[in-house]
Amino acid sequence: MIRLAINGGAGRMGQAMAEGLSQLNDISLVALVDSNQPRELFGARWARSVDELSDTEISHVVDFSLPDAIPALSLWCASNKVALVTGTTGLNDEQTAQLEKAATVTGVVQASNFSLGAVLSEKFAALAAPYFPRVEIIELHHDQKLDAPSGTSLTTARAIGAAREAAGLEKMVDMTERQTVAGARGAQSEAGVQIHSIRLPGLVAHQEIIFGGPGEGLTIRHDSFDRTSFIQGVALALRAIGSQPQFVRGIDSFLS
């Protein structure tokens, strides 16, 4: 039985995770961790900090919080040999290094998106990448998202870049010479893929990967209409990871 604590349990994602994961037979939701009191507890108890928990009651932590919380959370999980599954995005190099350090002691999964459809769309994009000379990404999220571009779009861009490099293609170069309004062409990823970020109320998480070639185009679109779309992927990660030291990026390796 997975004995679970959710860090960021009072947030919208934390509440959605708590409601969905608490209904699964092999997961026991023990605690929601947040400085703010969660609206619903779903049978768990409220803890203001992971320091109020012990490794005897918790085997796994799911984290949907803020990047600044990652160092302390990583240290706690490592110290207690508790597995960590995090979907927090916008991490800097130091925060990522803290996760990697924890993974030398316990199991850690870091993913930019836990939607199975989103992961599959990244795979489809990598498959298509060698056959089109140009590709751009439009990512659309709710207006409360604090980071841009999204972690999902960056992961997708890296997958496209790796597929193009493996096929012997050169890095894409934007031919635009003049932007009448600065930033009109979006941001360019390391792989040379232009990424355009949209933030609007009413959205949840959406992405379009648009390929262009001679006389044709291909659009791969994924939509998360509700945060319940992430529960299946989080559960998959929880079942695949334990206290054995390892660092897993993304959940695509868990898909058979």
Backbone hydrogen bonds, N-H to C=O, Kabsch-Sander energy under -0.5 kcal/mol:
donor,donor_aa,acceptor,acceptor_aa,energy
2,I,26,D,-2.5
3,R,1,M,-0.5
4,L,2,I,-0.7
4,L,28,S,-2.7
5,A,60,H,-1.8
6,I,31,A,-2.2
7,N,5,A,-0.6
7,N,62,V,-3.1
8,G,33,V,-2.9
9,G,6,I,-0.8
9,G,33,V,-1.9
11,G,8,G,-1.4
14,G,8,G,-0.5
15,Q,11,G,-2.8
16,A,12,R,-1.9
17,M,13,M,-2.7
18,A,14,G,-2.5
19,E,15,Q,-2.3
20,G,16,A,-2.3
21,L,17,M,-3.1
22,S,18,A,-1.7
23,Q,20,G,-1.0
24,L,21,L,-1.6
27,I,24,L,-1.3
28,S,2,I,-3.4
29,L,27,I,-0.6
30,V,4,L,-3.0
30,V,28,S,-0.7
31,A,4,L,-1.5
32,L,45,R,-2.7
33,V,6,I,-3.1
33,V,31,A,-0.5
34,D,32,L,-0.6
34,D,47,A,-2.2
44,A,41,L,-2.1
45,R,30,V,-2.0
47,A,32,L,-2.5
52,E,49,S,-1.8
53,L,50,V,-2.2
57,E,54,S,-1.1
58,I,54,S,-1.3
59,S,3,R,-2.9
60,H,3,R,-2.1
61,V,83,A,-2.4
62,V,5,A,-2.5
63,D,85,V,-2.7
64,F,7,N,-2.4
64,F,62,V,-0.5
69,A,66,L,-1.9
70,I,67,P,-1.5
73,L,69,A,-2.0
74,S,70,I,-3.1
75,L,71,P,-2.1
76,W,72,A,-2.2
77,C,73,L,-2.6
78,A,74,S,-2.4
79,S,75,L,-2.7
80,N,76,W,-1.8
81,K,77,C,-0.7
81,K,78,A,-0.7
82,V,77,C,-2.4
83,A,59,S,-2.0
84,L,107,G,-2.6
85,V,61,V,-2.9
86,T,109,V,-3.0
87,G,63,D,-2.7
96,T,92,N,-2.3
97,A,93,D,-2.3
98,Q,94,E,-1.5
99,L,95,Q,-1.5
100,E,96,T,-2.3
101,K,97,A,-2.3
102,A,98,Q,-2.1
103,A,99,L,-1.8
104,T,101,K,-1.4
105,V,102,A,-2.0
106,T,102,A,-2.3
107,G,242,G,-1.0
108,V,246,Q,-2.5
109,V,84,L,-2.7
110,Q,248,V,-2.6
111,A,86,T,-2.2
116,L,229,S,-0.5
119,V,115,S,-2.1
120,L,116,L,-2.3
121,S,117,G,-2.2
122,E,118,A,-1.6
123,K,119,V,-1.7
124,F,120,L,-2.6
125,A,121,S,-2.1
126,A,122,E,-2.2
127,L,123,K,-2.0
128,A,124,F,-1.9
129,A,125,A,-2.0
131,Y,128,A,-2.2
132,F,129,A,-1.2
134,R,212,G,-1.5
136,E,210,I,-2.2
137,I,194,Q,-2.7
138,I,208,E,-2.7
139,E,137,I,-0.5
139,E,196,H,-2.8
140,L,206,H,-2.8
141,H,198,I,-2.6
142,H,204,V,-1.3
145,K,142,H,-1.5
154,L,150,S,-1.8
155,T,151,G,-2.4
156,T,152,T,-2.5
157,A,153,S,-2.5
158,R,154,L,-2.2
159,A,155,T,-2.1
160,I,156,T,-2.4
161,G,157,A,-2.7
162,A,158,R,-2.6
163,A,159,A,-2.0
164,R,160,I,-2.4
165,E,161,G,-2.5
166,A,162,A,-2.4
167,A,163,A,-1.3
168,G,165,E,-1.6
169,L,164,R,-2.7
172,M,191,A,-0.7
180,T,178,R,-0.7
184,A,181,V,-1.8
186,G,183,G,-2.1
187,A,195,I,-2.6
189,S,187,A,-0.6
189,S,193,V,-2.5
192,G,189,S,-1.9
194,Q,135,V,-0.6
194,Q,192,G,-0.5
195,I,187,A,-3.4
196,H,137,I,-2.8
198,I,139,E,-2.6
200,L,141,H,-2.1
203,L,200,L,-1.3
205,A,224,S,-1.4
206,H,140,L,-2.5
207,Q,222,H,-2.3
208,E,138,I,-3.0
209,I,220,I,-2.7
210,I,136,E,-3.0
210,I,208,E,-0.6
211,F,209,I,-0.6
211,F,218,L,-3.5
212,G,134,R,-2.4
213,G,216,E,-2.7
216,E,213,G,-1.8
218,L,211,F,-2.0
220,I,209,I,-2.5
221,R,219,T,-0.6
222,H,207,Q,-2.5
224,S,205,A,-3.1
225,F,223,D,-0.7
229,S,226,D,-2.0
230,F,227,R,-1.6
231,I,228,T,-1.2
232,Q,228,T,-0.5
233,G,114,F,-0.5
234,V,230,F,-2.0
235,A,231,I,-2.7
236,L,232,Q,-1.8
237,A,233,G,-2.1
238,L,234,V,-2.6
239,R,235,A,-2.1
240,A,236,L,-1.3
241,I,237,A,-1.5
246,Q,106,T,-1.3
248,V,108,V,-2.8
248,V,246,Q,-0.5
250,G,110,Q,-3.3
250,G,248,V,-0.6
254,F,251,I,-1.5
255,L,252,D,-1.2
256,S,254,F,-0.5
